[in-house]
């Protein structure tokens, strides 16, 4: 798997913006990616030093559309902890 195809998109919510103050950034990643591949992809894409990676699977939620019920897709989330003093500027804004 190519290292840059591992990172799908950043997850930007109220909770993840609070985590940024402690040097943690959240990404949606490919389902097949492991911690070592995620670490290498973040270091290559943003030129930062990664200290740790936590990974979790987010199960799809059930939604109702009138009488029909469907399930949103499941996805994989990675919380990346950077070394002290490192930041990712894409989250900081311009």
C-alpha positions in Angstrom: 0.0 0.0 0.0 1.4 3.4 -1.0 2.1 5.5 2.1 0.1 8.6 0.9 -3.0 6.5 0.1 -3.3 5.5 3.8 -4.5 8.9 5.0 -8.0 9.5 3.8 -9.0 12.8 5.5 -8.5 14.7 8.8 -11.3 14.4 11.3 -12.3 17.9 12.5 -14.7 18.0 15.4 -14.8 19.9 18.7 -13.2 17.0 20.5 -10.4 16.7 18.0 -9.6 20.4 18.1 -9.2 20.2 21.9 -6.8 17.2 21.4 -4.6 19.4 19.1 -3.6 21.4 22.1 -1.9 18.4 23.5 -0.2 17.5 20.2 -2.7 14.8 19.0 -4.3 14.8 15.5 -7.0 12.6 14.2 -7.3 11.1 10.7 -9.6 8.7 8.9 -7.3 6.0 7.5 -7.5 3.0 5.2 -9.0 -0.1 6.7 -6.0 -2.3 5.9 -3.4 0.2 7.4 -1.6 -0.7 10.5 0.1 1.6 13.1 3.6 1.4 11.4 2.2 2.4 8.0 0.1 5.2 9.5 3.2 6.6 11.3 5.3 6.5 8.1 2.5 8.2 6.1 2.1 11.0 8.6 5.8 11.6 8.8 6.2 11.6 5.0 3.2 13.8 4.3 3.7 16.5 7.0 7.4 16.2 7.7 6.9 15.8 11.5 8.2 13.3 14.1 5.4 10.9 15.3 5.7 9.7 18.9 2.7 7.3 19.0 -0.4 6.1 17.0 -3.6 4.8 18.5 -6.1 3.1 16.1 -9.8 2.2 16.4 -12.6 1.0 14.3 -15.7 3.1 14.2 -18.9 1.1 13.5 -21.4 2.5 11.1 -24.6 3.9 12.6 -28.1 2.8 11.7 -30.2 5.4 10.0 -33.9 5.4 9.2 -35.3 6.9 6.0 -39.1 6.6 6.5 -39.9 2.9 6.6 -36.4 1.8 5.4 -33.4 1.3 7.6 -29.9 1.5 6.3 -26.4 1.4 7.8 -23.7 4.0 7.3 -20.3 2.6 6.4 -17.8 1.6 9.1 -14.3 3.3 9.1 -11.0 3.3 10.8 -9.7 6.2 12.9 -6.1 7.0 14.0 -5.1 9.4 16.8 -1.5 10.4 16.0 0.6 11.9 18.9 3.4 14.1 17.7 6.7 14.8 19.4 6.8 17.9 21.7 7.1 21.1 19.7 5.8 19.6 16.4 2.6 20.8 14.8 0.7 20.1 11.6 -0.2 23.4 9.9 -3.2 22.1 7.9 -5.2 22.0 11.1 -4.0 25.4 12.4 -5.7 27.5 9.8 -4.2 30.5 7.9 
